[in-house]
Amino acid sequence: MSQNPLASPAVRYGIGASGALAVAVVAYLFLDGTTQLVAYAVAVLDMIVTPQILKRAATA
């Protein structure tokens, strides 16, 4: 039986960082003003919360 890939912190944080990077790039290229700042906040939140959710999923 193979090990769950979500058990690795590098994979969890990589997934969170890639999602945050995608949101930040879209915000930089297509948004402006307050909407851009909100998108950056969502990107930061994604980078922080996603690995924690994936850690719980790996242990379930």
N, CA, C and O atoms as a GROMACS GRO file, in nm:
protein
  240
    1MET      N    1   0.085  -0.117   0.000
    1MET     CA    2   0.000   0.000   0.000
    1MET      C    3   0.090   0.124   0.000
    1MET      O    4   0.186   0.131   0.077
    2SER      N    5   0.060   0.221  -0.084
    2SER     CA    6   0.144   0.340  -0.094
    2SER      C    7   0.106   0.443   0.012
    2SER      O    8  -0.007   0.448   0.061
    3GLN      N    9   0.204   0.525   0.045
    3GLN     CA   10   0.182   0.630   0.145
    3GLN      C   11   0.102   0.744   0.085
    3GLN      O   12   0.114   0.775  -0.033
    4ASN      N   13   0.020   0.806   0.167
    4ASN     CA   14  -0.060   0.920   0.125
    4ASN      C   15   0.032   1.038   0.093
    4ASN      O   16   0.112   1.077   0.179
    5PRO      N   17   0.024   1.097  -0.026
    5PRO     CA   18   0.113   1.209  -0.059
    5PRO      C   19   0.085   1.333   0.027
    5PRO      O   20   0.173   1.418   0.042
    6LEU      N   21  -0.035   1.344   0.081
    6LEU     CA   22  -0.067   1.458   0.166
    6LEU      C   23   0.000   1.449   0.303
    6LEU      O   24  -0.007   1.544   0.381
    7ALA      N   25   0.064   1.337   0.333
    7ALA     CA   26   0.134   1.324   0.460
    7ALA      C   27   0.262   1.408   0.460
    7ALA      O   28   0.314   1.438   0.567
    8SER      N   29   0.311   1.444   0.344
    8SER     CA   30   0.434   1.523   0.333
    8SER      C   31   0.402   1.672   0.345
    8SER      O   32   0.319   1.723   0.270
    9PRO      N   33   0.468   1.741   0.438
    9PRO     CA   34   0.446   1.886   0.450
    9PRO      C   35   0.484   1.962   0.324
    9PRO      O   36   0.421   2.063   0.292
   10ALA      N   37   0.585   1.916   0.252
   10ALA     CA   38   0.626   1.985   0.129
   10ALA      C   39   0.514   1.984   0.026
   10ALA      O   40   0.494   2.083  -0.044
   11VAL      N   41   0.443   1.874   0.015
   11VAL     CA   42   0.332   1.865  -0.080
   11VAL      C   43   0.218   1.956  -0.036
   11VAL      O   44   0.161   2.029  -0.117
   12ARG      N   45   0.186   1.953   0.092
   12ARG     CA   46   0.076   2.036   0.142
   12ARG      C   47   0.105   2.185   0.122
   12ARG      O   48   0.020   2.259   0.073
   13TYR      N   49   0.224   2.228   0.159
   13TYR     CA   50   0.258   2.369   0.144
   13TYR      C   51   0.277   2.406  -0.004
   13TYR      O   52   0.251   2.520  -0.043
   14GLY      N   53   0.321   2.312  -0.084
   14GLY     CA   54   0.332   2.338  -0.227
   14GLY      C   55   0.197   2.361  -0.292
   14GLY      O   56   0.182   2.449  -0.377
   15ILE      N   57   0.098   2.284  -0.252
   15ILE     CA   58  -0.038   2.303  -0.305
   15ILE      C   59  -0.093   2.438  -0.261
   15ILE      O   60  -0.153   2.509  -0.341
   16GLY      N   61  -0.073   2.472  -0.135
   16GLY     CA   62  -0.119   2.602  -0.086
   16GLY      C   63  -0.050   2.718  -0.155
   16GLY      O   64  -0.113   2.818  -0.190
   17ALA      N   65   0.081   2.705  -0.175
   17ALA     CA   66   0.157   2.812  -0.241
   17ALA      C   67   0.119   2.827  -0.387
   17ALA      O   68   0.112   2.939  -0.439
   18SER      N   69   0.093   2.716  -0.454
   18SER     CA   70   0.057   2.725  -0.596
   18SER      C   71  -0.079   2.791  -0.614
   18SER      O   72  -0.099   2.869  -0.707
   19GLY      N   73  -0.172   2.760  -0.527
   19GLY     CA   74  -0.303   2.826  -0.533
   19GLY      C   75  -0.292   2.974  -0.503
   19GLY      O   76  -0.356   3.057  -0.569
   20ALA      N   77  -0.211   3.008  -0.403
   20ALA     CA   78  -0.192   3.148  -0.368
   20ALA      C   79  -0.122   3.224  -0.480
   20ALA      O   80  -0.155   3.339  -0.508
   21LEU      N   81  -0.027   3.160  -0.544
   21LEU     CA   82   0.043   3.223  -0.656
   21LEU      C   83  -0.052   3.251  -0.771
   21LEU      O   84  -0.045   3.357  -0.834
   22ALA      N   85  -0.140   3.158  -0.800
   22ALA     CA   86  -0.237   3.177  -0.908
   22ALA      C   87  -0.329   3.295  -0.879
   22ALA      O   88  -0.355   3.377  -0.967
   23VAL      N   89  -0.378   3.305  -0.757
   23VAL     CA   90  -0.466   3.416  -0.719
   23VAL      C   91  -0.390   3.548  -0.726
   23VAL      O   92  -0.443   3.648  -0.774
   24ALA      N   93  -0.266   3.549  -0.679
   24ALA     CA   94  -0.187   3.672  -0.680
   24ALA      C   95  -0.156   3.718  -0.822
   24ALA      O   96  -0.158   3.838  -0.850
   25VAL      N   97  -0.128   3.626  -0.912
   25VAL     CA   98  -0.099   3.662  -1.051
   25VAL      C   99  -0.224   3.720  -1.118
   25VAL      O  100  -0.215   3.821  -1.188
   26VAL      N  101  -0.338   3.658  -1.095
   26VAL     CA  102  -0.463   3.711  -1.152
   26VAL      C  103  -0.491   3.850  -1.095
   26VAL      O  104  -0.532   3.940  -1.168
   27ALA      N  105  -0.470   3.867  -0.966
   27ALA     CA  106  -0.493   3.998  -0.903
   27ALA      C  107  -0.400   4.103  -0.962
   27ALA      O  108  -0.443   4.216  -0.990
   28TYR      N  109  -0.276   4.068  -0.982
   28TYR     CA  110  -0.178   4.165  -1.034
   28TYR      C  111  -0.209   4.203  -1.179
   28TYR      O  112  -0.198   4.320  -1.216
   29LEU      N  113  -0.247   4.104  -1.259
   29LEU     CA  114  -0.266   4.129  -1.402
   29LEU      C  115  -0.401   4.189  -1.438
   29LEU      O  116  -0.410   4.267  -1.532
   30PHE      N  117  -0.506   4.153  -1.364
   30PHE     CA  118  -0.641   4.188  -1.408
   30PHE      C  119  -0.720   4.276  -1.313
   30PHE      O  120  -0.824   4.329  -1.353
   31LEU      N  121  -0.676   4.292  -1.190
   31LEU     CA  122  -0.755   4.368  -1.093
   31LEU      C  123  -0.681   4.494  -1.052
   31LEU      O  124  -0.561   4.507  -1.073
   32ASP      N  125  -0.755   4.587  -0.992
   32ASP     CA  126  -0.693   4.708  -0.941
   32ASP      C  127  -0.770   4.760  -0.820
   32ASP      O  128  -0.884   4.722  -0.795
   33GLY      N  129  -0.704   4.847  -0.747
   33GLY     CA  130  -0.768   4.909  -0.632
   33GLY      C  131  -0.797   4.813  -0.518
   33GLY      O  132  -0.718   4.723  -0.489
   34THR      N  133  -0.910   4.835  -0.456
   34THR     CA  134  -0.950   4.755  -0.339
   34THR      C  135  -0.971   4.609  -0.375
   34THR      O  136  -0.941   4.520  -0.294
   35THR      N  137  -1.020   4.583  -0.493
   35THR     CA  138  -1.042   4.445  -0.536
   35THR      C  139  -0.910   4.369  -0.542
   35THR      O  140  -0.903   4.251  -0.506
   36GLN      N  141  -0.805   4.435  -0.588
   36GLN     CA  142  -0.674   4.373  -0.594
   36GLN      C  143  -0.623   4.340  -0.453
   36GLN      O  144  -0.567   4.234  -0.430
   37LEU      N  145  -0.643   4.432  -0.360
   37LEU     CA  146  -0.599   4.408  -0.223
   37LEU      C  147  -0.675   4.293  -0.158
   37LEU      O  148  -0.618   4.213  -0.084
   38VAL      N  149  -0.804   4.285  -0.186
   38VAL     CA  150  -0.884   4.173  -0.133
   38VAL      C  151  -0.835   4.041  -0.192
   38VAL      O  152  -0.827   3.941  -0.121
   39ALA      N  153  -0.802   4.040  -0.319
   39ALA     CA  154  -0.751   3.918  -0.381
   39ALA      C  155  -0.616   3.878  -0.320
   39ALA      O  156  -0.591   3.759  -0.299
   40TYR      N  157  -0.531   3.976  -0.290
   40TYR     CA  158  -0.404   3.945  -0.223
   40TYR      C  159  -0.429   3.885  -0.084
   40TYR      O  160  -0.359   3.794  -0.042
   41ALA      N  161  -0.529   3.938  -0.014
   41ALA     CA  162  -0.564   3.883   0.118
   41ALA      C  163  -0.613   3.739   0.105
   41ALA      O  164  -0.580   3.655   0.189
   42VAL      N  165  -0.691   3.712   0.002
   42VAL     CA  166  -0.738   3.575  -0.022
   42VAL      C  167  -0.620   3.484  -0.052
   42VAL      O  168  -0.618   3.369  -0.008
   43ALA      N  169  -0.522   3.533  -0.126
   43ALA     CA  170  -0.403   3.454  -0.156
   43ALA      C  171  -0.326   3.419  -0.029
   43ALA      O  172  -0.281   3.305  -0.012
   44VAL      N  173  -0.310   3.515   0.058
   44VAL     CA  174  -0.240   3.489   0.184
   44VAL      C  175  -0.317   3.389   0.268
   44VAL      O  176  -0.259   3.298   0.327
   45LEU      N  177  -0.447   3.407   0.274
   45LEU     CA  178  -0.531   3.314   0.350
   45LEU      C  179  -0.522   3.173   0.291
   45LEU      O  180  -0.518   3.075   0.365
   46ASP      N  181  -0.520   3.164   0.159
   46ASP     CA  182  -0.508   3.035   0.092
   46ASP      C  183  -0.376   2.969   0.128
   46ASP      O  184  -0.371   2.848   0.152
   47MET      N  185  -0.268   3.046   0.133
   47MET     CA  186  -0.138   2.990   0.164
   47MET      C  187  -0.129   2.941   0.308
   47MET      O  188  -0.054   2.848   0.337
   48ILE      N  189  -0.204   3.002   0.396
   48ILE     CA  190  -0.199   2.964   0.537
   48ILE      C  191  -0.295   2.851   0.570
   48ILE      O  192  -0.259   2.758   0.643
   49VAL      N  193  -0.416   2.857   0.517
   49VAL     CA  194  -0.522   2.764   0.558
   49VAL      C  195  -0.516   2.631   0.483
   49VAL      O  196  -0.541   2.526   0.542
   50THR      N  197  -0.485   2.634   0.355
   50THR     CA  198  -0.489   2.512   0.274
   50THR      C  199  -0.401   2.400   0.330
   50THR      O  200  -0.448   2.287   0.338
   51PRO      N  201  -0.277   2.426   0.369
   51PRO     CA  202  -0.197   2.316   0.426
   51PRO      C  203  -0.257   2.256   0.554
   51PRO      O  204  -0.244   2.136   0.579
   52GLN      N  205  -0.322   2.340   0.634
   52GLN     CA  206  -0.384   2.287   0.756
   52GLN      C  207  -0.502   2.196   0.724
   52GLN      O  208  -0.520   2.093   0.788
   53ILE      N  209  -0.580   2.235   0.624
   53ILE     CA  210  -0.694   2.151   0.583
   53ILE      C  211  -0.645   2.021   0.523
   53ILE      O  212  -0.700   1.914   0.551
   54LEU      N  213  -0.541   2.029   0.441
   54LEU     CA  214  -0.487   1.906   0.381
   54LEU      C  215  -0.423   1.815   0.485
   54LEU      O  216  -0.426   1.693   0.469
   55LYS      N  217  -0.366   1.871   0.589
   55LYS     CA  218  -0.310   1.789   0.698
   55LYS      C  219  -0.420   1.709   0.767
   55LYS      O  220  -0.402   1.591   0.798
   56ARG      N  221  -0.533   1.775   0.790
   56ARG     CA  222  -0.647   1.704   0.851
   56ARG      C  223  -0.698   1.595   0.757
   56ARG      O  224  -0.736   1.486   0.802
   57ALA      N  225  -0.700   1.623   0.628
   57ALA     CA  226  -0.745   1.523   0.532
   57ALA      C  227  -0.650   1.404   0.527
   57ALA      O  228  -0.694   1.291   0.507
   58ALA      N  229  -0.522   1.428   0.544
   58ALA     CA  230  -0.423   1.320   0.539
   58ALA      C  231  -0.435   1.228   0.660
   58ALA      O  232  -0.407   1.109   0.650
   59THR      N  233  -0.477   1.282   0.774
   59THR     CA  234  -0.486   1.199   0.894
   59THR      C  235  -0.621   1.130   0.907
   59THR      O  236  -0.636   1.040   0.990
   60ALA      N  237  -0.719   1.170   0.827
   60ALA     CA  238  -0.852   1.110   0.837
   60ALA      C  239  -0.857   0.974   0.770
   60ALA      O  240  -0.962   0.909   0.768
   0.00000   0.00000   0.00000
